[in-house]
């Protein structure tokens, strides 16, 4: 609404708003304003304001005397009147439709202007009241006139409203006139001025001493109470009356209604819902109950629900509450809206009783009402905070749907910080507690609650809040005594603020972590010249941490860096920072065997590892003769299977077969299969009498090689037997 007012102010800043009207559109509640320059601006939904100006307003004929809004077919149209007649303006059209007064009123009734107009609730009928006291009633498109009635009232009209769709009610000071669509009238006189309020099914009349409802008698009530009615519900009511008198006539009436008993019962229940008088309600509900005893098919739930609804309606209609709600209005509004209105009037006890009586879910009924009560309670500044907190906790407990954090926020908004802190203690959900505690400036309490919850996201929320809003020294002191918070902050710094991480390690004399920090930094920086200095710092910290092993490893890495730097000029390729294995491999690929052997002996590379590197490099270079010579240089510490694997990697099966005789017996079958020598593999497995190897070979055979498969199966069977 505030946004709409702002938008309107921009549009009419050079004029002023003369009148505003609300209306119901397909998308919600709309509002329109008339300015002093005869311009109309409207919004179809105040929840999503989009201001539109009515395209064309007739500038001749003087000031607009009266106007109204009609919404139908997903379009809003404006009907207005000045001294030239009626104008209908569609929101989407560019021109106004002019309807002269002579087209609507008889010629002998000279009309100069329309002083009031009203549209029915269903947007299908319109009523016009003239300066001469004549009332016009017709369709909204002015194609059909229902009647034209002379009211014979000299006083100026004060209110006009449709009563449903069948009649219009007009008021002049203390006089109220009901005019039907066929021009029949009823006049009511009051002691003083009255005010009319349009409802969905009638009109409320407010005076200085009374609050009355004028509505058309519902059809179901007419059928029951009409004189000489032959409706089944009327017979059922009479049967119930005779039964109460212990008269045999009850049987006669029941015979008349037995074929339509269920319909009669439902009609009596519906009729009771439309009645305001307690005794009439009882009379009709008693008749329905009497009829239920004779029906085998009626669903009793409708009867029970109506009993509950009537108790609620009678309670809110009481003068102490003052909500004269009809059954139709209650059905449209729903119980939730009624409870909201009672809560807004602070009828908390009655609201809870209604919620219980209607058996509403606790989260939508009692809990929600108690939460509203608690929010109202915290505004009572004359009461002590301890008393209020205990009273709220006693009433609410841990009812579902109740948010103590919301109540605490209301208390904080009222300036009652200590009460808010007290209420937060009752909130069972940490993710609701912590943000509010931070808002209230209770950082230590927020950190404690976050840690107790075990939710690391909450702890991070508090840590980041403290870091942004506290001096660094105070912040570090705040989290120092909380191991979880400190650990999470360190983890955060590892990813986002590594300089702060080093300061933390330095502050706690954590030399081992400082050494790790220096090592990590040394491999993150692009300037290789500083890497050696960082590693030296890491070595010094390892020594301070008395970790001699890591200190020695770091020293070796420093030596490797120096060696790599010296080798770059020889190899003409950047190798600084590469792992030891990659460095040795690069030397082997460049045939720098002496340099590779030097690294091997200096860093004590194992024979197995070194042989692997030599085999890989020779195969990669494709020097198969050198590979064969190397295999014969001495016994391989890793076997001869890697020779075959490397040859096969480069599709050199002929070279691979050279090493087959040196393959270990337990692996010979596997490598024969790799070399696609299936017959030899089968023969080897048979010679070794290895059932598992034969089974493995069975799975490797081609499905088309039936002879080999049968041979393997035969030997498997013979070996098992």
Secondary structure as UniProt FT lines:
FT   HELIX           2..11
FT   TURN            12..14
FT   STRAND          17..25
FT   TURN            26..27
FT   STRAND          28..35
FT   TURN            36..37
FT   STRAND          40..43
FT   HELIX           46..48
FT   STRAND          52..53
FT   STRAND          66..72
FT   TURN            73..74
FT   STRAND          75..82
FT   TURN            83..84
FT   STRAND          85..90
FT   TURN            91..92
FT   STRAND          96..99
FT   HELIX           101..103
FT   TURN            107..108
FT   STRAND          114..119
FT   TURN            121..122
FT   STRAND          125..130
FT   TURN            131..132
FT   STRAND          134..139
FT   TURN            140..141
FT   STRAND          145..150
FT   STRAND          159..163
FT   TURN            164..166
FT   STRAND          167..172
FT   TURN            173..174
FT   STRAND          175..180
FT   TURN            181..182
FT   STRAND          185..189
FT   STRAND          195..199
FT   TURN            200..201
FT   STRAND          202..206
FT   STRAND          211..214
FT   HELIX           219..225
FT   TURN            227..228
FT   HELIX           232..244
FT   TURN            245..246
FT   HELIX           249..257
FT   HELIX           258..260
FT   HELIX           261..274
FT   HELIX           278..292
FT   TURN            293..294
FT   HELIX           300..317
FT   TURN            319..321
FT   HELIX           327..344
FT   TURN            345..346
FT   HELIX           348..357
FT   TURN            358..359
FT   TURN            362..365
FT   HELIX           366..377
FT   TURN            378..379
FT   TURN            381..382
FT   HELIX           385..396
FT   TURN            397..398
FT   TURN            400..401
FT   HELIX           404..413
FT   TURN            414..415
FT   HELIX           417..424
FT   TURN            425..426
FT   HELIX           430..439
FT   TURN            440..441
FT   HELIX           443..453
FT   HELIX           456..469
FT   HELIX           472..480
FT   HELIX           483..496
FT   HELIX           498..507
FT   TURN            508..509
FT   HELIX           511..522
FT   TURN            523..524
FT   HELIX           529..544
FT   TURN            545..546
FT   HELIX           548..571
FT   TURN            576..577
FT   HELIX           580..589
FT   TURN            590..591
FT   HELIX           593..602
FT   TURN            603..604
FT   HELIX           607..621
FT   HELIX           624..633
FT   TURN            637..638
FT   HELIX           641..649
FT   TURN            650..651
FT   HELIX           653..657
FT   TURN            658..659
FT   HELIX           660..662
FT   HELIX           665..674
FT   TURN            675..676
FT   HELIX           678..688
FT   HELIX           691..700
FT   TURN            703..704
FT   HELIX           706..720
//
